Amino acid sequence: MNLAHWIERHAAFSPARPAIRFAGDVLTYAALARRVRQAAARFAALGIAEGDIVAFLGYNNPDMLVTLFACARLGAMLMPLNWRLAPPEHARVLGHCRPRMVLIEESFLANTRELRDAHPAVTWTVIGDIAAAGQAWESSEDGPACERTRAPTDEGNLPILLCHTSGSTGGPKAVVLTQSALFWNSVNSAHMHDLTGADRVLTTLPMFHVGGLNIQTVPALHAGACVTLHARFDPLATIETIERERITLAVLVPAQLVAMMEHPRWADADLSSLRSITTGSTIVPESFVRRVNARGLRLIQVYGATETCPIATYLRAEDSDRKAGAAGLPALHCEVRVVDDDGNELPAGRHGEIVVRGPNVMRGYWNAPQATAAALRDGWYYSSDIGHFDDEGYLHVVSRKSDMIISGGENIYPAELESILAECPDIREACVVGQRDQHWGEIVVAIVALQPSARMSEADVLALFTGRIARYKHPRAVRFVDALPRTELGKIKRSALQAAEPAMA
């Protein structure tokens, strides 16, 4: 079934039910269905057809979701653009993917003037002014134009989302996800969260990444739930919204949770409506999970990638404490294995590459056949992540292949050392990277950001590892920084840290 039919069916069953709350306004399912039809008609009038790309440059906004479902009606693709990128970076994305139209938030017009001038063949339209005459989306009535936008055939196999990877380990790649992938991902999310139409979901992560768009937001609309959107994350606004609107589910990456926990309102806010908080995008230490759960909450991990839409494995709320630090079991409609360099499946406890197969996996990378062939082999997506299964079948992610440090011929996984650093109350955040060394090949370097009032020397940090792990894994140096560079999803930009020269012990 076409994704847009979800909204139509919910509008028929529960027309007055709130679908999206944003900036004080409420959009019911009936109103959302009407706006999707209007947008599809306008897109069609502007020449958007099956296979075309519609880009979206703006903060979180109901119009991005309207555009997603309108594209589904036409068989077109939504390509959310990362609003944090500089114009030259946007230029490279547009040159590679060549959208037919770009919907742009008015606040981005000044910074993209040269970009717009350089792409005159693209239709640039201010969000909210889809019609050529500048009429607002909601200002016109349904009519013949809406009826002319018929769903294409074989909808499930049509690409619907062109979403870029985070680029934390290199240049971002454009991932092609089909309507079927989003459907099965939504089914997996429903099982992960026990998601129903009675839920109230809060979205603060940017929806230009699949984490913000697909872990809960799109699945919530499939379930008929209500989504509260924040244009951008703010810790106080997030806490107050959870309290005021009795939010039941939210996705918050560790960096967001740290900002919330450091806010004075965290201690006494009523967060009892939350059934669980979903986290991911980076390896989450057991100590961090227990710190959040000590507040009376249930923090559950999800593992996946843009290429898997992203849900591949997850914990459920009942396992939050018992399996703290684990990335969960394979999703309800997904297969996950850990394999060696030859593709052979490894037993529990053995580290190897995590591979994923299922209807949620990408079709491939846009205009990148070599990269697609390297990532998709015999129906499996090779993630370049390193992990192992425990005796109960729960996945534990320990590193990316590119993050693994090889020192004196021994494999060292940064996450093992980072979990020790995370236990120290004087350390606000830390990561471990490899530095080239003439004798050992690589040596381990700890990058540490202290709490504002803390005082630690290099010797103090190195002492944390004594008696905890093998000597060959110990850092040879410590570098103190004010903060770690991160992506918008909280992933550490390790390449930026590896490029800098640490102070040697």
Stockholm file with secondary structure:
# STOCKHOLM 1.0

chainA/1-505         MNLAHWIERHAAFSPARPAIRFAGDVLTYAALARRVRQAAARFAALGIAEGDIVAFLGYNNPDMLVTLFACARLGAMLMPLNWRLAPPEHARVLGHCRPRMVLIEESFLANTRELRDAHPAVTWTVIGDIAAAGQAWESSEDGPACERTRAPTDEGNLPILLCHTSGSTGGPKAVVLTQSALFWNSVNSAHMHDLTGADRVLTTLPMFHVGGLNIQTVPALHAGACVTLHARFDPLATIETIERERITLAVLVPAQLVAMMEHPRWADADLSSLRSITTGSTIVPESFVRRVNARGLRLIQVYGATETCPIATYLRAEDSDRKAGAAGLPALHCEVRVVDDDGNELPAGRHGEIVVRGPNVMRGYWNAPQATAAALRDGWYYSSDIGHFDDEGYLHVVSRKSDMIISGGENIYPAELESILAECPDIREACVVGQRDQHWGEIVVAIVALQPSARMSEADVLALFTGRIARYKHPRAVRFVDALPRTELGKIKRSALQAAEPAMA
#=GR chainA/1-505 SS CCHHHHHHHHHHHCTTSEEEEETTEEEEHHHHHHHHHHHHHHHHHTTCCTTCEEEEESSSCHHHHHHHHHHHHHTCEEEECCTTSCHHHHHHHHHHHCCSEEEECGGGTGGGHHHHHHCTTSEEEETTCCSTTCCCGGGSCCCHHHHTCCCCSSGGGSEEEEEECCCTTSSCCEEEEEHHHHHHHHHHHHHHHTCCTTCEEEECSCTTSHHHHHTTHHHHHHHTCEEEECSSCCHHHHHHHHHHHTCCEEECCHHHHHHHHTSGGGTTCCCTTCSEEEECSSCCCHHHHHHHHTTTCCEEEEEECGGGSSEEEECCGGGTTTTTTCCBEECTTCEEEEECTTSCBCCTTCCEEEEEESTTSCSEETTCHHHHHHHEETTEEEEEEEEEECTTSCEEEEEETTTCEEETTEEECHHHHHHHHHTCTTEEEEEEEEEEETTTEEEEEEEEEECTTCCCCHHHHHHTTTTTSCGGGSCSEEEECSSCCBCTTSCBCHHHHHHSCCCCC
#=GC SS_cons         CCHHHHHHHHHHHCTTSEEEEETTEEEEHHHHHHHHHHHHHHHHHTTCCTTCEEEEESSSCHHHHHHHHHHHHHTCEEEECCTTSCHHHHHHHHHHHCCSEEEECGGGTGGGHHHHHHCTTSEEEETTCCSTTCCCGGGSCCCHHHHTCCCCSSGGGSEEEEEECCCTTSSCCEEEEEHHHHHHHHHHHHHHHTCCTTCEEEECSCTTSHHHHHTTHHHHHHHTCEEEECSSCCHHHHHHHHHHHTCCEEECCHHHHHHHHTSGGGTTCCCTTCSEEEECSSCCCHHHHHHHHTTTCCEEEEEECGGGSSEEEECCGGGTTTTTTCCBEECTTCEEEEECTTSCBCCTTCCEEEEEESTTSCSEETTCHHHHHHHEETTEEEEEEEEEECTTSCEEEEEETTTCEEETTEEECHHHHHHHHHTCTTEEEEEEEEEEETTTEEEEEEEEEECTTCCCCHHHHHHTTTTTSCGGGSCSEEEECSSCCBCTTSCBCHHHHHHSCCCCC
//
